[in-house]
Amino acid sequence: MKSPRTTQIVIIAGIVLLVGFLFSQDIKGLVKPKEDAASAMPQEVQAPELSLAEVSATAKNLISNSAVKEFTLLESAYQKASGEEKVSQAKLLAQKWDDLGQSVPSAFYLEEAAHGETSLKNWLKAGAKFLEVFDVSRDSLVKSVSLQKANHAYTEAVAIDSTNLDAKTGMGITMVNGSGAPMAGITMLLDVVKKDPKNFKANMNLGMFAIKSGQFDKAITRFETIIKEIKATPDAYFNLGFAYESLGKKQQAIDAYLQSKKLAANPTLSSFVDKKVAELKK
């Protein structure tokens, strides 16, 4: 189970990346509905491959020598194992990597576990971890491969249980982000929200898509609903602030940004918000 510290790191990292991403784009929208209609057409993701050995080697450069020795022994045991024991070793390695905050090899080992023991639970875990990597990674290759693998994991999950909302939400998110037809992904997420109006992930991603497509009024409605009826999170407030700012509603944007800062309690985000608020007050 993910520790509170790891969860906080993922949330903060996601917000910090969102800050850089949103404000490096045209303030009028990441995909303009009319001008950029062609660019919004479905495009199949042609992601290059990354191997388990490659991501493990990269992660080992980021941990202590004693930890490297431990993982080398565990990986050796994994390679020699077979059947249920190999699945157990894969799950152990996934957890060990996750405990050290190394989500990339963790996701790869969860995928190995799902291949060795096909089940809805295992594919959902793999998909969720790959989406986590996609959300927080700055590496374009890692993001591309992670999105592709997340889509595959959720496809397998949906094949096992087509009514499972976690599987449909994950698959819809990957499709909206480029692994398939975006509008089909939106339809899938809307179907999830129809069945589960308080589904946080589905609602958040519908709000993000509204921002990306320049539908800021819809984004505001979506994020305000999330905050009032589902969960008031730093990223929900930040997205709300961005949508308000995009419509020139400065005071509402300031209020939302400050709430995001308050909830996140992160120095990097706080510094950014302070600068943004100062600009909006001019």
Sine and cosine of phi, psi and omega as CSV:
sin_phi,cos_phi,sin_psi,cos_psi,sin_omega,cos_omega
0.00,0.00,0.67,-0.74,-0.06,-1.00
-0.93,0.36,0.70,-0.72,-0.02,-1.00
-0.97,0.26,0.41,-0.91,0.03,-1.00
-0.83,0.56,-0.60,0.80,-0.02,-1.00
-0.90,0.43,-0.70,0.71,0.01,-1.00
-0.89,0.45,-0.66,0.76,0.03,-1.00
-0.87,0.49,-0.69,0.72,0.00,-1.00
-0.89,0.45,-0.66,0.75,0.01,-1.00
-0.87,0.49,-0.69,0.72,-0.01,-1.00
-0.89,0.46,-0.70,0.71,-0.01,-1.00
-0.89,0.46,-0.75,0.67,-0.03,-1.00
-0.91,0.42,-0.69,0.73,0.01,-1.00
-0.87,0.49,-0.65,0.76,0.01,-1.00
-0.89,0.45,-0.64,0.76,0.01,-1.00
-0.92,0.39,-0.70,0.71,-0.01,-1.00
-0.88,0.48,-0.67,0.74,0.05,-1.00
-0.91,0.42,-0.62,0.79,0.02,-1.00
-0.89,0.45,-0.64,0.77,0.05,-1.00
-0.83,0.56,-0.79,0.61,-0.02,-1.00
-0.90,0.44,-0.63,0.78,-0.05,-1.00
-0.93,0.36,-0.79,0.62,-0.07,-1.00
-0.88,0.47,-0.69,0.72,-0.11,-0.99
-1.00,0.06,0.09,1.00,0.18,-0.98
-1.00,-0.09,-0.06,1.00,-0.03,-1.00
-0.98,-0.20,0.22,-0.98,0.12,-0.99
-0.87,0.49,0.78,-0.63,-0.07,-1.00
-0.89,0.46,-0.31,0.95,-0.03,-1.00
-1.00,0.10,-0.10,0.99,0.05,-1.00
0.61,-0.79,0.59,-0.81,-0.03,-1.00
-0.96,0.27,-0.54,0.84,0.12,-0.99
-0.73,-0.68,0.94,-0.33,-0.04,-1.00
-0.95,0.30,0.81,-0.59,-0.11,-0.99
-0.81,0.58,-0.66,0.75,-0.09,-1.00
-0.99,-0.12,-0.76,0.65,-0.09,-1.00
-0.91,0.42,-0.62,0.78,-0.13,-0.99
-0.94,-0.33,0.56,0.83,-0.04,-1.00
-0.86,0.52,-0.61,0.79,-0.04,-1.00
-0.91,0.41,-0.62,0.78,-0.02,-1.00
-0.94,0.33,-0.29,0.96,-0.02,-1.00
-1.00,0.00,-0.01,1.00,0.00,-1.00
-0.92,0.40,0.52,-0.85,-0.01,-1.00
-0.84,0.55,0.74,-0.67,0.04,-1.00
-0.75,-0.66,0.76,-0.65,0.00,-1.00
-0.97,0.25,0.74,-0.67,-0.01,-1.00
-0.97,0.26,0.85,-0.53,0.05,-1.00
-0.97,-0.26,0.98,0.18,-0.11,-0.99
-1.00,0.06,0.74,-0.67,0.13,-0.99
-0.92,0.39,0.23,-0.97,-0.09,-1.00
-1.00,-0.08,0.47,-0.88,0.19,-0.98
-0.77,-0.64,0.70,-0.72,0.00,-1.00
-1.00,-0.07,0.32,-0.95,0.06,-1.00
-0.86,0.51,-0.66,0.76,0.00,-1.00
-0.89,0.46,-0.63,0.78,-0.01,-1.00
-0.92,0.39,-0.72,0.69,-0.05,-1.00
-0.94,0.33,-0.52,0.85,0.05,-1.00
-0.92,0.38,-0.69,0.72,0.00,-1.00
-0.89,0.46,-0.66,0.75,0.02,-1.00
-0.90,0.44,-0.70,0.71,-0.02,-1.00
-0.91,0.42,-0.54,0.84,-0.01,-1.00
-0.91,0.42,-0.38,0.93,0.06,-1.00
-0.96,0.28,-0.18,0.98,-0.09,-1.00
-0.95,-0.33,0.07,1.00,-0.03,-1.00
-0.83,-0.55,0.14,-0.99,-0.05,-1.00
-0.95,0.31,0.31,-0.95,0.01,-1.00
-0.88,0.47,-0.63,0.78,0.01,-1.00
-0.91,0.42,-0.61,0.79,0.04,-1.00
-0.93,0.37,-0.61,0.80,0.04,-1.00
-0.86,0.51,-0.70,0.72,0.00,-1.00
-0.88,0.47,-0.66,0.75,0.02,-1.00
-0.89,0.46,-0.70,0.71,-0.02,-1.00
-0.93,0.36,-0.55,0.83,0.04,-1.00
-0.89,0.46,-0.66,0.75,0.04,-1.00
-0.92,0.38,-0.68,0.73,0.01,-1.00
-0.90,0.43,-0.65,0.76,0.01,-1.00
-0.93,0.37,-0.56,0.83,0.06,-1.00
-0.90,0.43,-0.67,0.74,0.04,-1.00
-0.90,0.43,-0.62,0.79,0.03,-1.00
-0.89,0.45,-0.70,0.71,-0.02,-1.00
-0.89,0.46,-0.56,0.83,-0.05,-1.00
-0.99,0.12,-0.33,0.95,-0.07,-1.00
-0.98,0.22,0.22,-0.98,0.07,-1.00
-0.50,-0.87,0.30,-0.96,0.06,-1.00
0.86,0.51,-0.68,-0.73,-0.05,-1.00
-0.88,0.47,-0.58,0.81,0.00,-1.00
-0.90,0.43,-0.61,0.79,0.02,-1.00
-0.92,0.40,-0.63,0.77,0.05,-1.00
-0.89,0.45,-0.70,0.72,0.01,-1.00
-0.89,0.46,-0.65,0.76,0.02,-1.00
-0.92,0.40,-0.62,0.78,0.03,-1.00
-0.90,0.44,-0.68,0.73,0.02,-1.00
-0.91,0.41,-0.62,0.79,0.03,-1.00
-0.90,0.43,-0.70,0.71,0.02,-1.00
-0.90,0.44,-0.63,0.78,0.03,-1.00
-0.87,0.49,-0.69,0.72,-0.01,-1.00
-0.93,0.37,-0.66,0.75,0.00,-1.00
-0.88,0.47,-0.70,0.71,0.02,-1.00
-0.91,0.42,-0.64,0.77,-0.01,-1.00
-0.90,0.43,-0.61,0.79,0.02,-1.00
-0.87,0.49,-0.47,0.88,0.01,-1.00
-1.00,-0.07,0.12,0.99,0.02,-1.00
0.97,0.23,0.31,0.95,0.00,-1.00
-0.98,-0.21,1.00,0.08,-0.13,-0.99
-0.96,0.27,-0.38,0.93,-0.05,-1.00
-0.93,0.38,-0.85,0.53,0.04,-1.00
-0.89,0.45,-0.49,0.87,0.06,-1.00
-0.86,0.50,-0.71,0.71,0.00,-1.00
-0.90,0.44,-0.66,0.75,0.00,-1.00
-0.89,0.45,-0.64,0.77,0.02,-1.00
-0.95,0.32,-0.54,0.84,0.09,-1.00
-0.91,0.42,-0.59,0.81,0.06,-1.00
-0.91,0.42,-0.66,0.75,0.04,-1.00
-0.88,0.48,-0.66,0.75,0.01,-1.00
-0.89,0.46,-0.65,0.76,0.00,-1.00
-0.92,0.38,-0.60,0.80,0.07,-1.00
-0.91,0.41,-0.63,0.78,-0.03,-1.00
-0.97,0.23,-0.47,0.88,-0.01,-1.00
-0.65,-0.76,1.00,0.10,-0.08,-1.00
-0.93,0.38,0.88,-0.47,0.05,-1.00
-0.40,-0.92,0.35,-0.94,0.03,-1.00
-0.85,0.52,-0.72,0.70,-0.03,-1.00
-0.86,0.51,-0.72,0.70,-0.04,-1.00
-0.92,0.39,-0.64,0.77,0.01,-1.00
-0.95,0.32,-0.56,0.83,0.06,-1.00
-0.91,0.42,-0.66,0.75,0.02,-1.00
-0.89,0.45,-0.70,0.71,0.01,-1.00
-0.90,0.44,-0.71,0.71,0.00,-1.00
-0.88,0.48,-0.69,0.72,-0.01,-1.00
-0.90,0.45,-0.65,0.76,-0.01,-1.00
-0.94,0.35,-0.63,0.77,0.05,-1.00
-0.91,0.41,-0.59,0.81,0.06,-1.00
-0.92,0.39,-0.59,0.81,0.06,-1.00
-0.88,0.48,-0.70,0.72,0.03,-1.00
-0.88,0.47,-0.70,0.71,0.01,-1.00
-0.85,0.52,-0.65,0.76,-0.05,-1.00
-0.93,0.38,-0.62,0.78,-0.17,-0.99
-0.97,-0.25,-0.27,0.96,-0.07,-1.00
-0.97,0.26,0.59,-0.80,0.10,-1.00
-0.99,-0.16,-0.12,0.99,-0.05,-1.00
-1.00,0.09,0.87,-0.50,-0.09,-1.00
-0.89,0.45,-0.60,0.80,0.01,-1.00
-0.92,0.38,-0.72,0.69,0.01,-1.00
-0.88,0.47,-0.67,0.74,0.01,-1.00
-0.89,0.46,-0.70,0.71,-0.04,-1.00
-0.90,0.43,-0.74,0.68,0.01,-1.00
-0.91,0.42,-0.66,0.75,-0.02,-1.00
-0.90,0.45,-0.65,0.76,0.03,-1.00
-0.90,0.44,-0.68,0.73,0.02,-1.00
-0.88,0.47,-0.70,0.72,-0.04,-1.00
-0.95,0.31,-0.57,0.82,0.07,-1.00
-0.89,0.46,-0.69,0.72,0.02,-1.00
-0.87,0.49,-0.67,0.74,0.02,-1.00
-0.89,0.45,-0.69,0.73,-0.02,-1.00
-0.88,0.47,-0.71,0.70,-0.01,-1.00
-0.95,0.32,-0.49,0.87,0.10,-1.00
-0.89,0.46,-0.68,0.73,0.05,-1.00
-0.90,0.43,-0.64,0.77,0.00,-1.00
-0.90,0.43,-0.70,0.72,0.02,-1.00
-0.90,0.44,-0.57,0.82,0.03,-1.00
-0.90,0.43,-0.52,0.85,0.02,-1.00
-0.98,0.20,-0.67,0.74,0.00,-1.00
-0.56,-0.83,0.99,-0.15,-0.07,-1.00
-0.95,0.33,-0.17,0.99,-0.01,-1.00
-0.99,-0.15,-0.11,0.99,-0.05,-1.00
-0.94,0.34,0.86,-0.51,-0.09,-1.00
-0.95,0.32,-0.53,0.85,0.06,-1.00
-0.90,0.43,-0.66,0.75,0.02,-1.00
-0.91,0.42,-0.71,0.71,-0.01,-1.00
-0.92,0.38,-0.61,0.80,0.03,-1.00
-0.90,0.44,-0.75,0.66,0.00,-1.00
-0.87,0.49,-0.70,0.72,0.01,-1.00
-0.90,0.43,-0.67,0.74,0.03,-1.00
-0.88,0.48,-0.66,0.75,0.01,-1.00
-0.89,0.46,-0.69,0.72,0.00,-1.00
-0.91,0.42,-0.60,0.80,-0.01,-1.00
-0.93,0.37,-0.67,0.74,0.02,-1.00
-0.88,0.47,-0.56,0.83,-0.04,-1.00
-1.00,0.08,0.06,1.00,0.13,-0.99
0.85,-0.52,-0.09,1.00,0.00,-1.00
-1.00,-0.10,0.93,0.38,-0.05,-1.00
0.76,-0.65,-0.35,-0.94,-0.02,-1.00
-1.00,0.03,0.91,-0.41,-0.05,-1.00
-0.80,0.59,-0.69,0.72,-0.05,-1.00
-0.93,0.38,-0.53,0.85,0.08,-1.00
-0.92,0.39,-0.58,0.82,0.06,-1.00
-0.92,0.40,-0.65,0.76,0.05,-1.00
-0.88,0.48,-0.69,0.72,0.02,-1.00
-0.86,0.51,-0.65,0.76,0.00,-1.00
-0.91,0.41,-0.68,0.73,0.01,-1.00
-0.92,0.40,-0.64,0.77,0.05,-1.00
-0.89,0.46,-0.59,0.81,0.04,-1.00
-0.92,0.40,-0.63,0.78,0.05,-1.00
-0.88,0.47,-0.72,0.69,-0.03,-1.00
-0.91,0.41,-0.55,0.84,0.05,-1.00
-0.89,0.46,-0.65,0.76,-0.01,-1.00
-0.99,0.15,-0.51,0.86,-0.03,-1.00
-0.67,-0.74,0.99,0.13,-0.09,-1.00
-0.83,0.56,-0.41,0.91,-0.04,-1.00
-0.98,-0.22,0.38,0.93,0.05,-1.00
-0.94,0.33,0.94,-0.33,-0.12,-0.99
-0.89,0.45,-0.77,0.64,-0.07,-1.00
-0.88,0.48,-0.72,0.70,-0.03,-1.00
-0.89,0.45,-0.71,0.71,0.01,-1.00
-0.90,0.43,-0.68,0.74,0.01,-1.00
-0.87,0.49,-0.68,0.73,-0.03,-1.00
-0.96,0.29,-0.50,0.87,0.13,-0.99
-0.92,0.40,-0.63,0.78,0.06,-1.00
-0.90,0.43,-0.67,0.74,0.02,-1.00
-0.90,0.44,-0.63,0.77,0.02,-1.00
-0.91,0.42,-0.61,0.80,0.03,-1.00
-0.88,0.47,-0.63,0.78,0.06,-1.00
-0.91,0.42,-0.74,0.68,-0.04,-1.00
-0.88,0.48,-0.52,0.85,-0.03,-1.00
-1.00,-0.09,0.14,0.99,0.07,-1.00
0.97,0.23,0.24,0.97,0.01,-1.00
-1.00,-0.07,0.94,0.33,-0.17,-0.99
-0.93,0.36,-0.53,0.85,0.06,-1.00
-0.88,0.47,-0.69,0.73,0.02,-1.00
-0.92,0.40,-0.61,0.79,0.01,-1.00
-0.89,0.46,-0.68,0.73,0.01,-1.00
-0.88,0.48,-0.72,0.69,0.02,-1.00
-0.87,0.50,-0.68,0.73,-0.03,-1.00
-0.90,0.44,-0.76,0.66,-0.07,-1.00
-0.95,0.32,-0.54,0.84,0.07,-1.00
-0.91,0.41,-0.62,0.79,0.06,-1.00
-0.91,0.43,-0.68,0.73,0.03,-1.00
-0.85,0.52,-0.75,0.66,-0.05,-1.00
-0.90,0.44,-0.68,0.74,-0.07,-1.00
-0.99,0.16,-0.57,0.82,-0.16,-0.99
-0.91,-0.41,-0.28,0.96,-0.07,-1.00
-0.88,-0.47,-0.94,0.34,-0.04,-1.00
-0.33,-0.94,0.81,-0.59,0.03,-1.00
-1.00,0.05,0.98,-0.20,-0.05,-1.00
-0.90,-0.43,0.34,-0.94,0.03,-1.00
-0.84,0.54,-0.67,0.74,-0.04,-1.00
-0.95,0.32,-0.52,0.85,0.05,-1.00
-0.91,0.42,-0.70,0.72,0.04,-1.00
-0.91,0.40,-0.63,0.78,-0.01,-1.00
-0.90,0.44,-0.72,0.69,0.03,-1.00
-0.88,0.48,-0.63,0.78,0.04,-1.00
-0.88,0.47,-0.69,0.73,0.04,-1.00
-0.87,0.49,-0.68,0.73,0.00,-1.00
-0.89,0.46,-0.68,0.73,0.00,-1.00
-0.90,0.44,-0.69,0.72,0.05,-1.00
-0.89,0.46,-0.69,0.72,0.00,-1.00
-0.88,0.48,-0.63,0.78,-0.02,-1.00
-0.90,0.44,-0.41,0.91,0.03,-1.00
-0.99,-0.13,0.10,1.00,0.03,-1.00
0.98,0.20,0.23,0.97,0.01,-1.00
-1.00,-0.02,0.99,0.13,-0.19,-0.98
-0.91,0.42,-0.72,0.69,-0.07,-1.00
-0.91,0.42,-0.66,0.75,0.04,-1.00
-0.90,0.43,-0.61,0.79,0.03,-1.00
-0.90,0.44,-0.71,0.71,0.01,-1.00
-0.86,0.52,-0.73,0.68,-0.01,-1.00
-0.86,0.51,-0.69,0.73,-0.02,-1.00
-0.93,0.36,-0.69,0.73,0.02,-1.00
-0.87,0.50,-0.67,0.74,-0.02,-1.00
-0.92,0.40,-0.56,0.83,0.07,-1.00
-0.92,0.38,-0.62,0.78,0.05,-1.00
-0.88,0.47,-0.71,0.71,0.03,-1.00
-0.87,0.50,-0.71,0.71,-0.04,-1.00
-0.89,0.46,-0.71,0.71,-0.05,-1.00
-0.96,0.29,-0.58,0.81,-0.05,-1.00
-0.97,0.25,-0.62,0.79,-0.02,-1.00
0.77,0.64,0.73,0.68,-0.02,-1.00
-0.87,-0.49,0.81,-0.59,-0.07,-1.00
-0.83,0.56,-0.66,0.75,-0.02,-1.00
-0.90,0.44,-0.74,0.67,0.02,-1.00
-0.92,0.40,-0.64,0.77,-0.01,-1.00
-0.86,0.51,-0.69,0.72,0.02,-1.00
-0.88,0.47,-0.68,0.74,0.00,-1.00
-0.90,0.43,-0.72,0.69,-0.02,-1.00
-0.89,0.46,-0.65,0.76,0.02,-1.00
-0.86,0.51,-0.68,0.73,0.02,-1.00
-0.92,0.38,-0.65,0.76,-0.01,-1.00
-0.91,0.42,-0.68,0.73,0.01,-1.00
-0.90,0.45,-0.66,0.75,0.02,-1.00
-0.88,0.48,-0.64,0.77,0.02,-1.00
-0.91,0.41,-0.67,0.74,-0.05,-1.00
-0.94,0.34,-0.40,0.92,-0.01,-1.00
-0.99,0.11,-0.16,0.99,-0.02,-1.00
-0.94,0.35,0.00,0.00,0.00,0.00
